[in-house]
Amino acid sequence: MASVRSFLVLLPLAACATPVDPVAPVARDPGTWGQRVLLEANAIPAAWLTRDLDGTSVEPEAEDAYGYGLRFGIGNADQSIGVLAQGFHTDAEVFDAATLGLDTDVRTPLDKEGPQWFFLRAGATLGSAWLDPVDDDAGMQLAAQLRLGIDFQPAERFLLHVGFGGIVFGHPGETEVYGTFVTVGGGLVF
């Protein structure tokens, strides 16, 4: 009976003395809101934009385009909210577009146990666009987009980015232009 009693007393002590797994993932602290301020510049080397001509063309052709983007955001290590400005220009000079919108993004490290240099980032923007088609009147439209990309952040204050997204211009009940684009860029983190 004494051995059973000794065993019951030593069992909790043995459980406390069990070594902790040194490779167990540590919970990542995203930090406080406002600790990260972003200033990013993006090139849009390729975009494929299609005008919605309300059925006048059986198969509307996508116009090759290019552009640029600037983003200012504030947030923590995992998310931010800010303003995104973009410009799109078609190769055949069919139309130009300029957008300005409220932008949000979230990101997560691809390797949670190793050095956190690579992040998967998703973003969304809702705002307005100035659409200037050559054969029609220019006008203000709504603009919305979704993006998915990879951030490479080898240093605390610098990051590189590559991404892919979809965009639509129009107003309720009417789509004017829709398409996809590729972005390549970099940013400074303050």
N, C-alpha and C positions, 0 to 999 in steps of 0.2 A: 504494500500500500504506500510506503514511503517513496518507492521509486516512481509510482504513478503521480504522486503529489509533486515530486521534484521535476518530473517531465512536464507537467502542466505549468509549473512556474517558469521553467526554462524555455518553453515553446514561444511565448511572446518576445522574450529577449532574443532568441534566435531569429525571429522574423525581423526584428529591428536591425539586426546585425547583417542582414543579407545585403551584399553589395548592389549599388545602383548601376544599371546598364549605362555605360559611358556614351553609347551612340544613340540613345533614345532622343527623339526630336525634342527640342526645346521650343516652348510656345513663343512665337514671334510677336514682339510688341510693336504695333504700328505707330506708336507715339501719339502725340497730341495734335489736335487740329490746328493748323496754322504754322506748324514747325517746318513745312516744306513749301517753298515758293518756286514755281517752275516758269521758265521762259524758253519756249521751244520754237524752232524754225523747221519747216518741212518743205521739201521739194516734192512735187507730184509729177514724176517723169512719165507716167502713163495713166490715162483716163479714157474710158469708153462711155460716151454720153449719147443718149438717144432722145430725140425730140418726139413727143407724143403728138401726132398730127391728127388725132381723132378719126382714125380709120381711112385717111386719104391715101395712105401707103400700105400695101398688103404686108410688106416686111420692111419696116423702117430700119434704116442703116444706122449703126452706131458710128458716131464721129470720134476720131482719135483726137485726144486733147492732152494738155499738160497744164501745170499750174504751180502754185505755191501756197503755203499756209503759215500762219503765226499764231501761237497759243500762249496765253498767260493764265496760270492757274495757281491755286493755293489749296493746301490740304495736309495730309499726313503721309506716312510711308506707303500706304496702300491705296489711297484714293485722293482725288482732287476735283475741284470745280473751278471753272474759269470761262474765258472768252476765246473763241476760235474765229479767226478771219481767214478766208481762202479766196483764191482767184483761179478761174478755169478759162482756158483759151483753146478753141478748137483749131486743128491744123488747117482745115479748109476755110477758116474764118466764117463759119456758119453762125456761131453765136459766142458770146463771152458771158461769164457769170462771175459775180462777186458775192460772197456770203459773209455773214456775221451772225454768230449765235452763241447761246449759252451751252457750254460743253462740260460734260462730266466724264470721268474715267475711273476705273478700278484696276488694280494689278495684283498679281500674286507671284512669288518666286517660283521658278520652274524646279529648282533644286532646293528643297527646304532644309536639307542637312548639310550641304556643302557651302562653298562661298556663294553668296547671293548676288550674282552678277547678272543673271538672265531672269527677266520677268515676262509673264504673259499679261498683256494689257488689252482691255476692252473699253471702248468709249462710245458716247452718243452725243449728238448735237442737235439742238432745235433752235431755229432762228429765222432770219430773213435773207433773201437773195435779190440782187438786182440782175435780171436776165435781159441781155441785149442781143436779140436775134437780128441778123442782117436784113431779113425779108419781112420784118414785122416790127411793131412798136415795142420799145423797151418798157419794162415794167417791174414792179416789186412783186415778189413771190415769197411763199414760205419755203424753207429748206429744212430737211431732216436727213441725218446720216447715222450710220452705225459703222464702227471700225473694230478691227482685231489686229493685234500686232505683237511684236517682241521688242522689249527694251534690253539693251546691253548697258549696264551701269558699272564700269570698272572702278570708278572713283565716286566718292560721296557727292561731288559737285558737278559731275558731267555724265551725260547719257547719250547713247545713240539709239535710233529707233527705225524699224521697218514695219510696214503695216499694209493692210488691205481693207477697203471699205466700200459701202454702197451709199448712194445719195439720191434724193428725189427733190425736185423743185415743183411747186404748184400752189394751188389754193384749194380749200375744201371742195371736193367733187370734181376737181380737174387737175390732172398731172400734166405739167409742161415738159419736163425733162427728167430722165432717170438714168442711172448708170453706176459704174464701178470705177475704182481708182486705186492706185498704189502710191504709198508715201515712203519717203526716205528722209531722215532728218536727225537732228541732234538737239540737245538742250542743256541749259544750265540750271542747277538746283541751288537755291540760296537758303 
